[in-house]
Each structure stands twice: as C-alpha cells, then as structure tokens.
C-alpha cells in the first residue's frame, strides 16, 4: 500500500510540474497579439494536415499531455479541432482525470502510530501485566503527554497477551446504536465534483432506525453556522430523537454541538479516521454515488446562492 501511494504521489508530481510549465507557456502566449496567435494557429494546422495526408499515426500521449488536452478543451469547441484521437477517447481521458483528482482528494485515512510508540506500548503491557487499555492510555497521557484512545491501545496490544480489560466500556458501539436506532440520527458531508472540477458539499441527515433520509442540502462553502441551520430546519419541535452521530470534521465545532443540544439532541463524535463508526451515513453516501447523483434545479440554484 505504501509503495502504491508513493508511486501515485510521484506520478501526480510529474503531471503537476508539466501542467505548471504549460500554464507558464499559456501565460506567455496570452501576451502575444491576436494576429500572431491566428497566424501561429494556421501554421500549426498546416503542419498537422501534412501528417494527416500521409496517414502518419501519432505517438502515444503521456498522462500530462492528456490532462493538458482535457483542460484546454474547456475553453473552446474541441470537436472540430480534435484529430489525433476519437472524441470518445478524450471523454475517457476526462473521466480518468476525474478519477485521479478524486483519488488525490480521498487520500489519507486513519494514520498508524509511530513505530517507537508502538514498541513503547508493547513494552508497557509486558512489564505491567495487570494493566488494562485505559491504564496504559492514562499513563501515556499523564507522564509523557501522549494522548491515545484506549481503543487505539487495543489495536497495538501484543498478540501473545490477552487484554485485562478487553472492552473499555460496558457496551459496544454497534450494540448501543442498534438498541437506540429509532432515536438516533446520523449526518455527514459528501463531496461532489462537477464536470468542471468544482467541489460541492452535500449535507445528508438520516434516521438510523428506518434509514429514512430526513434532510439534504448543498453548499459550496460549508460552515458551522450553515450546518446548524440545517439541523434547525430538519429537526421538528416535537421530535423523539436523542442523539446525532457525526465525525470530527472542523465544520462540526464544539459550539455547534452545544447549540444542537438546545434542540434536544446530543451530538456523538466518532473516533478520528474511523468511518465505520458512522457506517450508516457512509452506506447512504455510497448508494448516492453509485446511483450517479444528479442535482435538481432547486439544488443548483441553492448552490449558486451559497
């Protein structure tokens, strides 16, 4: 996995450097007069027509060249100027560029603890066999100033030792959600990228027990104040809900959680980088993506205003 990420980062860096060079060339070309640009365009078209007459096949384009053609095609009617490949091929490049962009946008995940910290946890566990996960986490926090969740300590517990306190609470997270599903809401933001690579944030709020989509709205600039307004519009005054699950994104601030409490709902934050804790919204977002989300005219107008 690490080698694949390194290869992807190297490939993306090469494309970025090439695009930077092409941008500089585009800026220099923009300073030329209109007559010189038209003459240069005709000059290049004459040379290209010569190769077309001799049925000379062009070489295989690089990734950076494909990205350049995709970006330049947004400025004019490219169908009349495209000769090296079929139009379907250029559209396929656009889809590939979107995949690369989305792969870069979705990179990350929950990072692992440093190797030395993992070894320290294993050493503490072996030298203190009566300690549980909460005790190890407390020792790290009080004596070393390293704040690690007891559940994270469990992930790095030595395989040959059985944790003294295998669970840090009397009830598992999944059990709690299943027992109170009727009064639990789950919310999350989904990132949608338009054909012009404009990022739009879609806020979804669902009821866990019935899988009912309670509220949905879109914005180009999500804020805590905007998100709080969505909760006010979605949660009625005579509701029966008690909890709402969300991740630790900066949009869900402490002030927002406090304001939501005045609506009669307590916010439950998921662990850092643990999307399975909010698997209900993750599954809903996956369904929306597979169904190829299409924004309604009302959603488009809202997005333009926001």
Buried (B, 14 or more C-beta within 10 A) or exposed (E): EEEEEEEBEEEBEEBEEBBEEBEEEEEEEEEEEEEEEEEEEEEEEEEBEEEEEEEEEEEEBEBBBBBBBBBEBEEEEBEEEBEBBEEEBBEBBBEBBBEBBEEEEEEEEEEEBEEEBEEBBBEBBEEEEEBBBBBBBBBBEEEEEBEBBBBBBBBBBEEEEEBBBEEBEEEEBEEBBEEBBEBBBBBBBBEBEEEEBEEBBBBBBBBBBEEEEBBBBBBEEBBBEBBBEBBEEBBEEEBEBBBBBBBEEEBBBEEBBEBBEEBEBEBBBBBEEBBEBBBBBBEBBEEBEEEEBEBEEEBEEBBEEB
